[in-house]
């Protein structure tokens, strides 16, 4: 095989995959994971794979177009992820390299790194200079705002999946229900199980501070995105006045947004999202920022690739585990001793289950 691989062809498919448990937040309930599957083929015969979580079908269709447009800009180019990232940033500069455009270019980036690791016949973590190792993880597949009794029962059921920590979504209309839900879960699963709480940006500043204070004695591992993701003034105040850590990051718009949050001392912990931070290239830059600021860094969704990336992250904290892509994968991640282990094999290890992909395919 030639030492230099070049971009040859791209293939995308949309799959609408039923969730085992609905994803309920204070803002919406999602019952299906709308995924855009991306296969980037080199002219030398190596295929890199990734997927995007698109939230809804309209976004998936728009992303399908944007991924194709991004590929057209780098077709026949050498597969050098940093160079590709710079070229695509320039390509989309006038319309803004954020939102769907950033997600599309992240897909190209992740698939490019997958190609390089596959061509080297090593797992992505090892290609990045790290060992493939189990990563501690929390279960994020349920615990929406469904009431204290129901959420406590679901928490007990989720522990049977094999992970030692859980995340609950809060933001009930009555703030007292947030406290009831957390304490009902605690009564059912015990005090030793780490419990994270996520508000999904649903609160205004004053109520976020009040609810944070009401929960401050309940031993939460963190409170995530209590207000708008870039309201750093409020989260900084909460970080400096509450005992409970404040978690931000899934909505960082690239590493510039993360650097701004760090400069504002707006979070105790960070958790970039690979499709928003800039793919593997953006993640590595984010990991360097987290290390310099001495901030624990977790992942957001995408456990298959996140397990590799956290292995190469100096301040790695928790992996967010969801099983949404498992039905369309031939070899999903495995759970072992409370940790997530990435699929075996070179690269990320993603191999599509073509039968289920066809079953859930959407035009």
LOROZA-169274 format. One line per 5 residues: number of its first residue (from 1); their letters; for each residue y negated, z negated, x of C-alpha. Coordinates in steps of 0.02 Angstrom, whole numbers, plus 50000, padded with zeros to 5 digits. Each point is the difference from the previous one (the first is absolute). Layout:
REM residues N
NUM = a = Y Z X; ...
//
This chain:
REM residues 363
1 = xxxxx = 50000 50000 50000; 49823 50040 50061; 49901 49851 50064; 49858 50042 49881; 50038 50003 49813
6 = xxxxx = 49888 50098 49882; 49964 49985 49814; 50101 50130 49906; 50013 49966 49814; 49969 49865 49870
11 = xxxxx = 50092 49961 49840; 49944 49878 49866; 50086 49937 49842; 49945 49877 49866; 50124 49870 49938
16 = xxxxx = 49966 49878 49858; 50120 49857 50037; 50033 49861 49873; 49961 49827 50067; 50133 49865 49987
21 = xxxxx = 49862 49881 49951; 49832 50062 49934; 49849 49974 50113; 49883 49898 49891; 49827 49947 50056
26 = xxxxx = 49850 49933 49907; 49934 50178 49995; 50152 50106 49952; 50189 50011 49987; 50097 50135 50092
31 = xxxxx = 50181 50036 49953; 50033 50150 50113; 49961 50031 50183; 49921 50171 50016; 50045 50057 50176
36 = xxxxx = 49952 50156 50097; 50140 50042 50120; 49943 50091 50157; 50110 50099 50121; 49909 50067 50153
41 = xxxxx = 50105 50124 50098; 49966 50049 50179; 50029 50177 50059; 50131 49928 50116; 50110 49936 49859
46 = xxxxx = 49954 49815 49985; 49946 49931 49832; 49891 49847 49976; 49997 49910 49833; 49890 49878 49907
51 = xxxxx = 49941 49966 49824; 49838 49950 49915; 49986 49874 49858; 49883 50091 49880; 49979 49875 49856
56 = xxxxx = 49994 50139 49869; 50052 50180 49976; 49824 50072 50007; 49974 49924 50172; 50170 50065 50057
61 = xxxxx = 49956 50177 49950; 49832 49990 50086; 50081 49928 50156; 50129 50139 50001; 49857 50126 50011
66 = xxxxx = 49907 49900 50133; 50155 49976 50109; 50026 50188 49997; 49817 50028 50044; 50011 49875 50143
71 = xxxxx = 50156 50087 50066; 49914 50169 49996; 49870 49930 50119; 50132 49952 50130; 50134 50132 49972
76 = xxxxx = 50075 50059 50166; 49905 49863 50093; 50092 49888 50122; 50062 49842 49915; 49887 49876 50088
81 = xxxxx = 49952 49870 49868; 49837 49938 50076; 49936 50178 50023; 50056 50047 49824; 49912 49846 49928
86 = xxxxx = 49837 50049 50086; 50014 50180 49939; 50032 49948 49820; 49860 49872 50003; 49882 50141 50051
91 = xxxxx = 50075 50115 49869; 49962 49880 49858; 49840 49922 50067; 49882 50083 49877; 50098 49943 49846
96 = xxxxx = 50036 49829 50074; 50157 49948 50092; 50046 49864 49876; 50100 49982 49841; 50122 50140 49964
101 = xxxxx = 49948 50099 50153; 50042 49853 50112; 50167 49978 49914; 50042 50184 50025; 49959 49996 50185
106 = xxxxx = 50097 49838 50019; 50154 50087 49933; 49982 50135 50133; 49978 49865 50132; 50153 49897 49950
111 = xxxxx = 50111 50154 49988; 49936 50058 50171; 50048 49835 50082; 50168 50010 49913; 50029 50173 50076
116 = xxxxx = 49960 49937 50175; 50116 49850 49986; 50138 50106 49925; 49982 50128 50140; 50016 49857 50125
121 = xxxxx = 50152 49937 49902; 49933 49823 49988; 49938 49892 49855; 49813 50005 49972; 49980 49819 50055
126 = xxxxx = 50081 50039 50167; 49897 50159 50019; 49847 49888 49981; 50064 49887 50139; 50074 49860 49893
131 = xxxxx = 50174 49938 49957; 50076 50037 49831; 50014 49827 49925; 50009 49911 49833; 49827 49966 49925
136 = xxxxx = 49971 49852 49887; 49953 50057 49826; 49948 49942 49828; 50055 50070 49834; 49859 50090 49910
141 = xxxxx = 50097 50086 49860; 49943 49895 49852; 49912 49840 49946; 49861 50081 49902; 49889 49904 49877
146 = xxxxx = 50138 49980 49869; 49981 49815 49963; 50055 49842 50089; 50175 49987 49927; 50043 50184 50026
151 = xxxxx = 49928 50006 50175; 50098 49845 50053; 50163 50076 49939; 49962 50165 50088; 49959 49908 50161
156 = xxxxx = 50171 49919 50000; 50083 50169 49969; 49900 50082 50139; 50060 49875 50129; 50174 50070 49970
161 = xxxxx = 49942 50161 50084; 50016 49908 50165; 49821 49975 50060; 49928 49826 50030; 49823 50028 49933
166 = xxxxx = 49918 50070 49843; 49833 50069 49940; 49926 49963 49830; 49863 50103 49917; 49866 49894 49919
171 = xxxxx = 49841 50032 49900; 50038 49933 49827; 49857 50001 49875; 50008 49810 49997; 49985 49936 50179
176 = xxxxx = 50109 49851 49956; 50145 50121 49976; 49989 50047 50185; 50033 49819 50045; 50137 49983 49870
181 = xxxxx = 50089 50155 50066; 49996 49941 50180; 50059 49826 49956; 50137 50066 49886; 50065 50106 50143
186 = xxxxx = 49992 49852 50118; 50096 49892 49878; 50137 50131 49990; 50018 50054 50183; 49938 49848 50095
191 = xxxxx = 49859 49964 50120; 50084 50073 50155; 49996 50183 49943; 49843 50089 50063; 49901 50065 49851
196 = xxxxx = 49860 50127 50016; 49874 50037 49860; 49913 50165 49966; 49850 50026 49885; 49990 50189 50025
201 = xxxxx = 49809 49997 50009; 49981 49940 49819; 49878 49855 50019; 49813 49981 50020; 49935 49891 50140
206 = xxxxx = 49968 49838 49904; 50166 50001 49909; 50094 50047 50159; 49928 49848 50088; 50038 49888 49851
211 = xxxxx = 50179 50061 49983; 50027 49987 50186; 49946 49818 49994; 50114 49967 49852; 50149 50068 50098
216 = xxxxx = 49954 49925 50168; 50123 49855 49988; 50149 50108 49952; 50051 50054 50174; 49982 50188 49979
221 = xxxxx = 50033 50104 50155; 49845 50100 49958; 49885 50063 49863; 49988 50189 50008; 49853 50108 49947
226 = xxxxx = 49920 49879 49877; 49845 50111 49983; 49954 50181 50037; 50085 50045 50163; 49835 50022 50094
231 = xxxxx = 49910 49846 49931; 50008 49919 50169; 49864 49873 49962; 50107 49918 49865; 50164 50004 50095
236 = xxxxx = 49914 49932 50156; 49931 49855 49898; 50174 49967 49928; 50080 50010 50171; 49882 49869 50069
241 = xxxxx = 50006 49881 49851; 50180 50007 49939; 50157 49936 50084; 50097 50151 49934; 49992 50153 50115
246 = xxxxx = 49917 50159 49936; 50094 50163 50019; 49918 50173 50002; 50047 50173 50058; 50096 50112 49881
251 = xxxxx = 49835 50085 49956; 49926 50013 50174; 49932 50177 50011; 50060 50034 50175; 49972 49889 50149
256 = xxxxx = 49811 50004 49979; 50018 49902 49838; 50116 49878 50086; 49878 49977 50144; 49861 49963 49875
261 = xxxxx = 50107 49867 49914; 50041 49919 50167; 49816 50000 50052; 49955 49917 49834; 50137 49869 50027
266 = xxxxx = 50057 50047 49825; 50187 49963 50012; 50124 49882 50079; 50134 50134 50003; 50008 50189 49986
271 = xxxxx = 50126 50119 49921; 49958 50184 50024; 50078 50133 49891; 50075 50140 50103; 49941 50139 49884
276 = xxxxx = 49820 49934 50001; 49982 49936 50178; 50042 50169 50078; 50189 50008 50016; 50087 49942 50157
281 = xxxxx = 49850 50048 50107; 49883 49897 49892; 50124 49856 49994; 50010 49987 50189; 49810 49992 50009
286 = xxxxx = 49999 49869 49862; 50130 49898 50094; 49888 49999 50152; 49854 49939 49895; 50107 49862 49925
291 = xxxxx = 50061 49947 50171; 49823 49994 50070; 49944 49893 49852; 50159 49893 50005; 50038 50040 49818
296 = xxxxx = 50177 50001 49929; 50039 50176 49937; 50117 50041 49856; 50044 50164 49916; 49964 50070 49828
301 = xxxxx = 50144 50093 49915; 50101 50136 50091; 50131 49879 50072; 50100 50139 50083; 49862 50049 50122
306 = xxxxx = 49912 49830 49998; 50154 49917 50075; 49983 50113 50152; 49813 49974 50014; 50004 49812 49984
311 = xxxxx = 50128 49996 50141; 49864 50079 50108; 49859 49887 49935; 49952 49855 50115; 49943 49886 49857
316 = xxxxx = 50134 50053 49875; 50010 49882 49851; 50088 50053 49838; 50072 50162 49934; 49969 50034 49816
321 = xxxxx = 50167 50055 49928; 50013 50112 49849; 50152 50100 49948; 49911 50141 49912; 50058 50141 50114
326 = xxxxx = 50179 49938 50017; 50074 50108 49860; 49947 50160 50090; 50056 49946 50175; 50171 50030 50073
331 = xxxxx = 49981 49850 50116; 49873 49869 49942; 49945 49850 50101; 50123 49857 50004; 49963 49815 49973
336 = xxxxx = 50079 49882 50124; 49970 49813 50021; 49837 50008 49904; 49935 50148 50100; 49985 50188 49974
341 = xxxxx = 50088 50113 50123; 49944 50183 50005; 50125 50140 49971; 50105 50046 50150; 49980 50163 50092
346 = xxxxx = 49860 50090 50088; 49822 50001 49938; 49957 49901 49845; 50175 50028 49934; 49950 50077 49834
351 = xxxxx = 50132 50114 49924; 49977 50059 49822; 50136 49981 49870; 49984 50176 49932; 50096 49961 49841
356 = xxxxx = 49882 49862 49944; 49848 50092 50063; 50049 50143 49885; 50029 49878 49856; 49826 49926 50014
361 = xxx = 49907 50157 50054; 49838 50046 49912; 49908 50165 50017
//
